[in-house]
């Protein structure tokens, strides 16, 4: 089942950046903070150990929190 961009929570069209202990922890944070314990659609992809220098410097980097802390760092608003 694939989800349309319009069905995603606000800001997720560019993806979601999460710092977590491991993949299971990242999914838990995604479910609790972004999807508010709703069903999470099938993930298209996931990447680990992101170098923020490779992220979009015009949109993502200026609109993200500190990625060294556990939690959602992009998009903003999912504390």
MOPAC internal coordinates of N, CA, C and O (Angstrom, degrees):
PM7 1SCF
backbone

  N    0.0000 0     0.00 0     0.00 0    0    0    0
  C    1.4539 1     0.00 0     0.00 0    1    0    0
  C    1.5186 1   108.33 1     0.00 0    2    1    0
  O    1.2310 1   120.05 1   -57.81 1    3    2    1
  N    1.3121 1   117.50 1   122.19 1    3    2    1
  C    1.4545 1   118.65 1   179.01 1    5    3    2
  C    1.5157 1   108.83 1  -106.91 1    6    5    3
  O    1.2310 1   121.37 1   -33.79 1    7    6    5
  N    1.2908 1   114.99 1   146.21 1    7    6    5
  C    1.4559 1   122.02 1  -176.61 1    9    7    6
  C    1.5255 1   109.64 1  -100.06 1   10    9    7
  O    1.2310 1   120.74 1   -37.44 1   11   10    9
  N    1.3198 1   116.20 1   142.56 1   11   10    9
  C    1.4519 1   121.30 1   174.97 1   13   11   10
  C    1.5245 1   108.54 1   -80.73 1   14   13   11
  O    1.2310 1   120.32 1   -28.79 1   15   14   13
  N    1.3320 1   117.00 1   151.21 1   15   14   13
  C    1.4621 1   120.83 1   179.70 1   17   15   14
  C    1.5253 1   110.81 1   -56.54 1   18   17   15
  O    1.2310 1   119.85 1   143.30 1   19   18   17
  N    1.3229 1   117.89 1   -36.70 1   19   18   17
  C    1.4608 1   120.92 1  -179.32 1   21   19   18
  C    1.5216 1   112.62 1   -65.82 1   22   21   19
  O    1.2310 1   119.89 1   160.30 1   23   22   21
  N    1.3223 1   117.81 1   -19.70 1   23   22   21
  C    1.4609 1   121.78 1  -179.63 1   25   23   22
  C    1.5252 1   112.44 1   -85.73 1   26   25   23
  O    1.2310 1   120.13 1   171.64 1   27   26   25
  N    1.3191 1   117.35 1    -8.36 1   27   26   25
  C    1.4630 1   121.46 1  -176.70 1   29   27   26
  C    1.5265 1   111.22 1   -83.95 1   30   29   27
  O    1.2310 1   120.17 1   -25.85 1   31   30   29
  N    1.3237 1   117.28 1   154.15 1   31   30   29
  C    1.4668 1   119.62 1   173.83 1   33   31   30
  C    1.5278 1   110.51 1   -58.67 1   34   33   31
  O    1.2310 1   120.04 1   -21.72 1   35   34   33
  N    1.3370 1   117.53 1   158.28 1   35   34   33
  C    1.4680 1   121.28 1  -177.39 1   37   35   34
  C    1.5311 1   113.16 1   -54.25 1   38   37   35
  O    1.2310 1   121.29 1   -43.85 1   39   38   37
  N    1.3313 1   115.14 1   136.15 1   39   38   37
  C    1.4536 1   121.69 1   173.97 1   41   39   38
  C    1.5131 1   116.15 1    88.79 1   42   41   39
  O    1.2310 1   119.16 1   174.60 1   43   42   41
  N    1.3162 1   119.20 1    -5.40 1   43   42   41
  C    1.4575 1   121.00 1  -174.13 1   45   43   42
  C    1.5265 1   114.66 1   -86.15 1   46   45   43
  O    1.2310 1   119.52 1   179.57 1   47   46   45
  N    1.3147 1   118.52 1    -0.43 1   47   46   45
  C    1.4634 1   120.05 1   178.98 1   49   47   46
  C    1.5295 1   111.16 1   -60.10 1   50   49   47
  O    1.2310 1   119.81 1   149.95 1   51   50   49
  N    1.3283 1   117.97 1   -30.05 1   51   50   49
  C    1.4659 1   122.65 1   179.13 1   53   51   50
  C    1.5255 1   111.35 1   -89.34 1   54   53   51
  O    1.2310 1   120.04 1   174.62 1   55   54   53
  N    1.3094 1   117.52 1    -5.38 1   55   54   53
  C    1.4555 1   121.32 1  -177.21 1   57   55   54
  C    1.5164 1   110.75 1   108.51 1   58   57   55
  O    1.2310 1   121.47 1     9.10 1   59   58   57
  N    1.3178 1   114.78 1  -170.90 1   59   58   57
  C    1.4538 1   120.32 1  -177.62 1   61   59   58
  C    1.5264 1   108.57 1  -141.79 1   62   61   59
  O    1.2310 1   120.39 1   -47.92 1   63   62   61
  N    1.3178 1   116.85 1   132.08 1   63   62   61
  C    1.4546 1   121.72 1   178.07 1   65   63   62
  C    1.5196 1   109.91 1  -107.27 1   66   65   63
  O    1.2310 1   120.79 1   -55.36 1   67   66   65
  N    1.3167 1   116.09 1   124.64 1   67   66   65
  C    1.4627 1   121.78 1  -178.41 1   69   67   66
  C    1.5189 1   108.92 1  -133.47 1   70   69   67
  O    1.2310 1   120.67 1   -44.61 1   71   70   69
  N    1.3137 1   116.33 1   135.39 1   71   70   69
  C    1.4608 1   121.38 1   170.84 1   73   71   70
  C    1.5181 1   106.49 1  -103.82 1   74   73   71
  O    1.2310 1   121.24 1   -52.20 1   75   74   73
  N    1.3321 1   115.24 1   127.80 1   75   74   73
  C    1.4599 1   120.37 1  -175.74 1   77   75   74
  C    1.5199 1   110.08 1  -147.25 1   78   77   75
  O    1.2310 1   121.25 1   -10.29 1   79   78   77
  N    1.3191 1   115.22 1   169.71 1   79   78   77
  C    1.4593 1   120.56 1   178.60 1   81   79   78
  C    1.5284 1   111.22 1   -69.62 1   82   81   79
  O    1.2310 1   120.68 1   143.09 1   83   82   81
  N    1.3341 1   116.30 1   -36.91 1   83   82   81
  C    1.4610 1   122.19 1   179.84 1   85   83   82
  C    1.5282 1   108.49 1  -161.96 1   86   85   83
  O    1.2310 1   120.52 1     2.35 1   87   86   85
  N    1.3294 1   116.61 1  -177.65 1   87   86   85
  C    1.4728 1   121.16 1  -176.81 1   89   87   86
  C    1.5290 1   111.49 1   -59.90 1   90   89   87
  O    1.2310 1   119.92 1   135.44 1   91   90   89
  N    1.3235 1   117.77 1   -44.56 1   91   90   89
  C    1.4739 1   121.19 1  -179.29 1   93   91   90
  C    1.5304 1   110.50 1   -62.21 1   94   93   91
  O    1.2310 1   120.36 1   140.56 1   95   94   93
  N    1.3214 1   116.91 1   -39.44 1   95   94   93
  C    1.4594 1   120.99 1   177.92 1   97   95   94
  C    1.5259 1   110.21 1   -65.77 1   98   97   95
  O    1.2310 1   119.74 1   140.19 1   99   98   97
  N    1.3276 1   118.10 1   -39.81 1   99   98   97
  C    1.4678 1   121.74 1   178.15 1  101   99   98
  C    1.5252 1   110.77 1   -62.24 1  102  101   99
  O    1.2310 1   120.33 1   137.00 1  103  102  101
  N    1.3164 1   116.98 1   -43.00 1  103  102  101
  C    1.4732 1   120.92 1   178.26 1  105  103  102
  C    1.5194 1   110.11 1   -63.63 1  106  105  103
  O    1.2310 1   120.32 1   139.47 1  107  106  105
  N    1.3213 1   117.00 1   -40.53 1  107  106  105
  C    1.4639 1   121.23 1   178.19 1  109  107  106
  C    1.5295 1   110.93 1   -61.61 1  110  109  107
  O    1.2310 1   120.40 1   135.31 1  111  110  109
  N    1.3269 1   116.83 1   -44.69 1  111  110  109
  C    1.4698 1   120.99 1   178.15 1  113  111  110
  C    1.5299 1   109.69 1   -63.85 1  114  113  111
  O    1.2310 1   120.04 1   135.58 1  115  114  113
  N    1.3212 1   117.53 1   -44.42 1  115  114  113
  C    1.4660 1   122.13 1   178.65 1  117  115  114
  C    1.5247 1   110.49 1   -57.71 1  118  117  115
  O    1.2310 1   120.66 1   134.46 1  119  118  117
  N    1.3078 1   116.35 1   -45.54 1  119  118  117
  C    1.4647 1   120.41 1  -178.88 1  121  119  118
  C    1.5269 1   111.55 1   -66.46 1  122  121  119
  O    1.2310 1   120.11 1   135.33 1  123  122  121
  N    1.3255 1   117.40 1   -44.67 1  123  122  121
  C    1.4672 1   120.89 1  -176.96 1  125  123  122
  C    1.5230 1   113.14 1   -73.10 1  126  125  123
  O    1.2310 1   120.41 1   132.42 1  127  126  125
  N    1.3214 1   116.82 1   -47.58 1  127  126  125
  C    1.4661 1   120.43 1  -171.05 1  129  127  126
  C    1.5238 1   114.54 1   -88.95 1  130  129  127
  O    1.2310 1   120.21 1   143.31 1  131  130  129
  N    1.3167 1   117.20 1   -36.69 1  131  130  129
  C    1.4652 1   119.98 1  -174.65 1  133  131  130
  C    1.5260 1   111.30 1   -97.00 1  134  133  131
  O    1.2310 1   120.19 1   130.27 1  135  134  133
  N    1.3219 1   117.23 1   -49.73 1  135  134  133
  C    1.4557 1   120.48 1  -176.23 1  137  135  134
  C    1.5295 1   112.96 1   -93.57 1  138  137  135
  O    1.2310 1   120.34 1  -179.30 1  139  138  137
  N    1.3412 1   116.96 1     0.70 1  139  138  137
  C    1.4726 1   122.57 1   175.10 1  141  139  138
  C    1.5272 1   112.12 1    49.87 1  142  141  139
  O    1.2310 1   121.18 1  -130.71 1  143  142  141
  N    1.3350 1   115.35 1    49.29 1  143  142  141
  C    1.4632 1   123.57 1   178.50 1  145  143  142
  C    1.5345 1   114.00 1    63.04 1  146  145  143
  O    1.2310 1   120.27 1  -160.92 1  147  146  145
  N    1.3391 1   117.10 1    19.08 1  147  146  145
  C    1.4683 1   122.54 1   172.73 1  149  147  146
  C    1.5211 1   108.26 1   -88.28 1  150  149  147
  O    1.2310 1   120.39 1    -5.69 1  151  150  149
  N    1.3057 1   116.87 1   174.31 1  151  150  149
  C    1.4625 1   122.07 1   176.91 1  153  151  150
  C    1.5302 1   110.09 1   -63.22 1  154  153  151
  O    1.2310 1   120.62 1   -45.86 1  155  154  153
  N    1.3200 1   116.43 1   134.14 1  155  154  153
  C    1.4637 1   121.73 1   174.91 1  157  155  154
  C    1.5257 1   107.72 1   -94.44 1  158  157  155
  O    1.2310 1   120.04 1   -54.16 1  159  158  157
  N    1.3372 1   117.52 1   125.84 1  159  158  157
  C    1.4706 1   118.33 1   177.30 1  161  159  158
  C    1.5274 1   110.58 1   -65.14 1  162  161  159
  O    1.2310 1   120.70 1   -17.29 1  163  162  161
  N    1.3048 1   116.27 1   162.71 1  163  162  161
  C    1.4595 1   121.05 1   177.89 1  165  163  162
  C    1.5253 1   109.72 1   -57.48 1  166  165  163
  O    1.2310 1   120.69 1   -48.47 1  167  166  165
  N    1.3177 1   116.29 1   131.53 1  167  166  165
  C    1.4608 1   120.47 1  -179.83 1  169  167  166
  C    1.5237 1   109.87 1   -77.11 1  170  169  167
  O    1.2310 1   120.45 1   -44.19 1  171  170  169
  N    1.3338 1   116.74 1   135.81 1  171  170  169
  C    1.4624 1   120.94 1   177.90 1  173  171  170
  C    1.5107 1   110.84 1   -73.94 1  174  173  171
  O    1.2310 1   120.59 1   143.88 1  175  174  173
  N    1.3259 1   116.47 1   -36.12 1  175  174  173
  C    1.4560 1   120.81 1  -174.17 1  177  175  174
  C    1.5186 1   108.21 1  -164.95 1  178  177  175
  O    1.2310 1   120.96 1   -20.13 1  179  178  177
  N    1.2960 1   115.78 1   159.87 1  179  178  177
  C    1.4621 1   120.18 1   169.38 1  181  179  178
  C    1.5192 1   108.19 1  -145.78 1  182  181  179
  O    1.2310 1   121.48 1   -33.50 1  183  182  181
  N    1.3074 1   114.77 1   146.50 1  183  182  181
  C    1.4578 1   121.03 1  -179.95 1  185  183  182
  C    1.5086 1   108.06 1  -129.43 1  186  185  183
  O    1.2310 1   120.91 1   -34.61 1  187  186  185
  N    1.3123 1   115.86 1   145.39 1  187  186  185
  C    1.4566 1   121.07 1   179.37 1  189  187  186
  C    1.5223 1   109.54 1  -117.18 1  190  189  187
  O    1.2310 1   121.12 1   -23.05 1  191  190  189
  N    1.3216 1   115.47 1   156.95 1  191  190  189
  C    1.4719 1   122.37 1   176.92 1  193  191  190
  C    1.5283 1   111.95 1    55.01 1  194  193  191
  O    1.2310 1   121.09 1  -125.59 1  195  194  193
  N    1.3105 1   115.52 1    54.41 1  195  194  193
  C    1.4618 1   122.20 1  -178.28 1  197  195  194
  C    1.5262 1   110.64 1   -70.51 1  198  197  195
  O    1.2310 1   120.76 1   -44.83 1  199  198  197
  N    1.3020 1   116.16 1   135.17 1  199  198  197
  C    1.4588 1   122.59 1   172.10 1  201  199  198
  C    1.5227 1   105.96 1   -93.38 1  202  201  199
  O    1.2310 1   119.86 1   -67.42 1  203  202  201
  N    1.3325 1   117.87 1   112.58 1  203  202  201
  C    1.4659 1   119.33 1  -174.37 1  205  203  202
  C    1.5182 1   113.16 1   -62.52 1  206  205  203
  O    1.2310 1   119.50 1   163.63 1  207  206  205
  N    1.3188 1   118.55 1   -16.37 1  207  206  205
  C    1.4686 1   120.56 1   175.88 1  209  207  206
  C    1.5190 1   111.12 1   -66.63 1  210  209  207
  O    1.2310 1   119.75 1   161.50 1  211  210  209
  N    1.3436 1   118.08 1   -18.50 1  211  210  209
  C    1.4624 1   121.46 1   179.92 1  213  211  210
  C    1.5281 1   112.27 1   -90.80 1  214  213  211
  O    1.2310 1   120.16 1   174.17 1  215  214  213
  N    1.3325 1   117.30 1    -5.83 1  215  214  213
  C    1.4648 1   120.92 1  -179.40 1  217  215  214
  C    1.5202 1   110.84 1   -82.96 1  218  217  215
  O    1.2310 1   120.58 1   -19.17 1  219  218  217
  N    1.3165 1   116.51 1   160.83 1  219  218  217
  C    1.4606 1   122.48 1   179.01 1  221  219  218
  C    1.5277 1   108.89 1   -58.38 1  222  221  219
  O    1.2310 1   120.87 1   -67.16 1  223  222  221
  N    1.3171 1   115.94 1   112.84 1  223  222  221
  C    1.4637 1   122.06 1  -175.57 1  225  223  222
  C    1.5357 1   112.88 1   -75.27 1  226  225  223
  O    1.2310 1   120.34 1   162.97 1  227  226  225
  N    1.3265 1   116.96 1   -17.03 1  227  226  225
  C    1.4544 1   120.37 1  -178.83 1  229  227  226
  C    1.5130 1   114.18 1   -92.28 1  230  229  227
  O    1.2310 1   120.30 1   157.40 1  231  230  229
  N    1.3276 1   117.03 1   -22.60 1  231  230  229
  C    1.4680 1   118.95 1  -177.41 1  233  231  230
  C    1.5272 1   112.68 1  -124.02 1  234  233  231
  O    1.2310 1   120.23 1   126.47 1  235  234  233
  N    1.3159 1   117.17 1   -53.53 1  235  234  233
  C    1.4632 1   119.21 1  -173.95 1  237  235  234
  C    1.5263 1   112.15 1   -71.14 1  238  237  235
  O    1.2310 1   119.96 1   126.27 1  239  238  237
  N    1.3012 1   117.67 1   -53.73 1  239  238  237
  C    1.4735 1   120.61 1  -174.85 1  241  239  238
  C    1.5341 1   112.59 1   -58.56 1  242  241  239
  O    1.2310 1   118.96 1   135.21 1  243  242  241
  N    1.3418 1   119.59 1   -44.79 1  243  242  241
  C    1.4670 1   117.44 1   179.48 1  245  243  242
  C    1.5319 1   113.74 1   -70.40 1  246  245  243
  O    1.2310 1   120.12 1   167.50 1  247  246  245
  N    1.3169 1   117.38 1   -12.50 1  247  246  245
  C    1.4639 1   121.60 1  -175.82 1  249  247  246
  C    1.5213 1   112.51 1  -117.39 1  250  249  247
  O    1.2310 1   120.43 1  -144.47 1  251  250  249
  N    1.3109 1   116.79 1    35.53 1  251  250  249
  C    1.4568 1   119.49 1  -179.87 1  253  251  250
  C    1.5246 1   110.75 1  -130.09 1  254  253  251
  O    1.2310 1   121.49 1   -23.47 1  255  254  253
  N    1.3198 1   114.75 1   156.53 1  255  254  253
  C    1.4560 1   120.95 1   174.83 1  257  255  254
  C    1.5199 1   109.22 1   -87.00 1  258  257  255
  O    1.2310 1   120.59 1    -1.04 1  259  258  257
  N    1.3065 1   116.48 1   178.96 1  259  258  257
  C    1.4575 1   123.33 1   178.81 1  261  259  258
  C    1.5358 1   109.49 1   -63.44 1  262  261  259
  O    1.2310 1   119.64 1   -64.19 1  263  262  261
  N    1.3300 1   118.29 1   115.81 1  263  262  261
  C    1.4652 1   120.43 1  -177.31 1  265  263  262
  C    1.5282 1   113.98 1   -77.86 1  266  265  263
  O    1.2310 1   119.76 1  -179.58 1  267  266  265
  N    1.3158 1   118.07 1     0.42 1  267  266  265
  C    1.4693 1   119.23 1   179.04 1  269  267  266
  C    1.5259 1   111.98 1   -84.34 1  270  269  267
  O    1.2310 1   120.00 1   169.02 1  271  270  269
  N    1.3253 1   117.60 1   -10.98 1  271  270  269
  C    1.4620 1   122.01 1   178.17 1  273  271  270
  C    1.5147 1   110.36 1   -97.22 1  274  273  271
  O    1.2310 1   120.08 1   -37.12 1  275  274  273
  N    1.3173 1   117.45 1   142.88 1  275  274  273
  C    1.4617 1   122.99 1   178.59 1  277  275  274
  C    1.5273 1   109.43 1   -63.43 1  278  277  275
  O    1.2310 1   120.88 1   -50.58 1  279  278  277
  N    1.3205 1   115.92 1   129.42 1  279  278  277
  C    1.4609 1   121.84 1   177.10 1  281  279  278
  C    1.5155 1   111.71 1   136.78 1  282  281  279
  O    1.2310 1   121.41 1     8.61 1  283  282  281
  N    1.3175 1   114.90 1  -171.39 1  283  282  281
  C    1.4685 1   121.78 1  -179.63 1  285  283  282
  C    1.5225 1   108.07 1   -81.47 1  286  285  283
  O    1.2310 1   120.55 1   -59.00 1  287  286  285
  N    1.3307 1   116.56 1   121.00 1  287  286  285
  C    1.4626 1   120.23 1   177.29 1  289  287  286
  C    1.5228 1   112.88 1  -107.59 1  290  289  287
  O    1.2310 1   120.10 1   166.44 1  291  290  289
  N    1.3205 1   117.40 1   -13.56 1  291  290  289
  C    1.4598 1   121.97 1   173.21 1  293  291  290
  C    1.5123 1   108.66 1  -152.84 1  294  293  291
  O    1.2310 1   120.30 1   -45.86 1  295  294  293
  N    1.3235 1   117.03 1   134.14 1  295  294  293
  C    1.4554 1   130.03 1    -3.50 1  297  295  294
  C    1.5310 1   111.14 1   -76.60 1  298  297  295
  O    1.2310 1   121.21 1   -12.41 1  299  298  297
  N    1.3135 1   115.29 1   167.59 1  299  298  297
  C    1.4533 1   120.75 1   178.32 1  301  299  298
  C    1.5306 1   110.12 1   -67.99 1  302  301  299
  O    1.2310 1   120.64 1   -25.20 1  303  302  301
  N    1.3176 1   116.38 1   154.80 1  303  302  301
  C    1.4588 1   120.76 1   173.81 1  305  303  302
  C    1.5140 1   115.62 1   102.82 1  306  305  303
  O    1.2310 1   119.74 1  -176.78 1  307  306  305
  N    1.3198 1   118.10 1     3.22 1  307  306  305
  C    1.4696 1   120.95 1  -179.45 1  309  307  306
  C    1.5224 1   110.80 1  -116.31 1  310  309  307
  O    1.2310 1   120.44 1  -125.48 1  311  310  309
  N    1.3261 1   116.77 1    54.52 1  311  310  309
  C    1.4556 1   121.42 1  -179.20 1  313  311  310
  C    1.5041 1   111.77 1   -68.92 1  314  313  311
  O    1.2310 1   120.10 1   180.00 1  315  314  313

